[in-house]
Amino acid sequence: MPALSLLALLVGLLAQPAAAHGISDVDPGSLWSFDPWLLAPLYLVGLGFYIGTQRLWHHAGGGRGVSFRQVAAFWTGWLIVALTLTSPLHWLGERLFTAHMIEHELLMVVGAPLMAFARINGPLMWSLPSSVRPGAGRFLNRPMVAKPWALVSHPVSATALHGLALWAWHAPPLYAWALENTAIHRFQHISFFATALLFWWVLFHGRGVGRSVRLRDGIAIVCLFITILHSGVLGALLTLSTRLWISGQGALAGEFSLSPLEDQQLAGILMWVPMGMLYTGAALFFAYRWLTTMDARPHTPAVQHVG
């Protein structure tokens, strides 16, 4: 199976140079990527989250302000994102469409929701020196910052931005440009992850319309349903297409007994089915929470009128 052979090669690349023609002369050490433009922000966020969590717990008590479950989710998501951007998967993703799709899915539907669930804005604020925090809070509440944030953090805007990033970067000219230009490739990864992080943060913690948690969960279900539809359409287009979208993306497709077109079609299936299943699972989670919140509402006894 091509997917199993891809996994086998990833494991083999970690241990020794592969024997297949085209990658036999590759030094295993060179397969790990350490791009400071991608890793520096990730490490800064990780350091800030750690410092902020420790200060918050020292002030309020362990598990208060940010729960142990949120901390576990953050570091799991952080590790997934870090490995996605540094492991041989990143190297292979520049030469195999299927690997590139796996990389993007790990960023958008695994790492991003885990880190968004952790609600990182609170610990990051606490990571600042105590003398700086009040000024930072006032700055964030200024109209020049608060109004744009209110716009982009609306569920409709967040869903649209996430969808725009997904569709725009799979347009053949932009995708090919990202493969040819390192700076554009960095921006591709950043925009995928940033819009996904915003999308999931809004679903988990956004205000939505009003302050009702149940209403927010209902909005989350709608946003995920829309995302399932449009990402499924894009995946189907890649899968069912009879022409190659990006000619240079499948350079190593032959190593897995795939033609470049079959590599593209397999990538489309990964977007269409597994990615859709993850979005569907998230929608079911919000639906469950929406239903249990409805059932938990106190029932007001009927008032009997005495005639």
C-alpha positions, 0 to 999 in steps of 0.5 A, a space after each residue: 500500500 502506498 500509505 504504508 510504504 510512505 510510513 516505512 520510508 519515514 522510519 527508514 529515513 530516521 535510521 539510515 539513507 534509503 536504498 532507492 534511487 533519488 534518495 540514496 545519497 541523502 545524508 540522514 542528518 540533512 533531513 531534519 529542518 531547523 528553520 529559525 523563521 519557523 522555530 523561533 516563534 514556536 519556541 517563544 510561544 512555548 517559553 512564554 506559555 511555560 513561564 506564564 503557567 508557572 506564575 499563574 499557578 504560583 499566584 492562584 494555585 496549581 490547575 487554576 487559571 489554566 487547567 492541567 488538561 489544558 497544559 497537557 493539550 498545549 504541550 502535546 500540540 506544541 510537540 506535534 507542530 515542532 516535529 512536523 516542521 523539523 522531522 524528515 516529514 518536512 523534507 519529504 513534503 517538499 518532494 511528495 504531495 502526499 507527505 505535504 498533505 500529511 504535514 498540513 493536516 497535522 498543523 491544522 487539525 491536530 496541533 492547532 486545535 490542541 494548542 487553541 484548547 489550552 487558551 494560550 493568551 492567558 498564560 502568555 499575558 502572565 509571562 510578561 513582567 508584572 510591571 508590563 502587564 497592565 500596560 499590555 492589557 490597556 494596549 490590547 483594549 485600545 480600539 485600534 487593536 480591539 476592533 480588528 480583533 473583534 472582526 477577525 475573531 468572529 466565527 464567520 471571519 475565522 471560518 472564512 480566513 481558515 477556508 481562504 488559506 486552504 483554498 488559496 495555497 492549493 491554487 497551482 500558481 501559489 502552491 508552485 511558488 511556495 515550492 520554489 521560494 523558501 520565504 513563500 513556503 514559510 508564509 504558507 506554513 505560517 498562514 495555515 497554522 495561524 488561521 487554523 489556530 484562530 479558527 479553533 480558538 474561536 470555536 473553543 473560546 470565542 464569544 460568538 453572539 452573546 455570552 451563551 456557551 450553548 449558543 457558541 457550541 451551536 455556532 461551532 457546529 455550523 462552522 465545522 459543517 461548512 469547513 467539512 463541506 468546502 475542504 471535502 470539495 477541494 479534496 474531491 477535486 484533487 482526487 478526481 482530477 485527471 490532470 496534474 496540478 503542480 508538476 514539481 510536487 511529486 518528485 519522489 512519487 516513483 519511489 513509492 510506485 506512484 505516478 505524480 498524478 496518483 500521488 496527487 490523488 492520494 493527497 486528495 483522498 487524505 484531505 477528503 476522508 481523514 481530514 473530514 473525519 477529524 472535523 466531523 469528530 470535532 463537530 460531534 464533540 460540540 454537538 454533544 456539549 450542546 445537547 448536554 448543556 441543553 439537558 442541564 438547564 434548570 426547568 422552571 415549574 409551571 405556575 398553577 393559577 387558582 381560579 
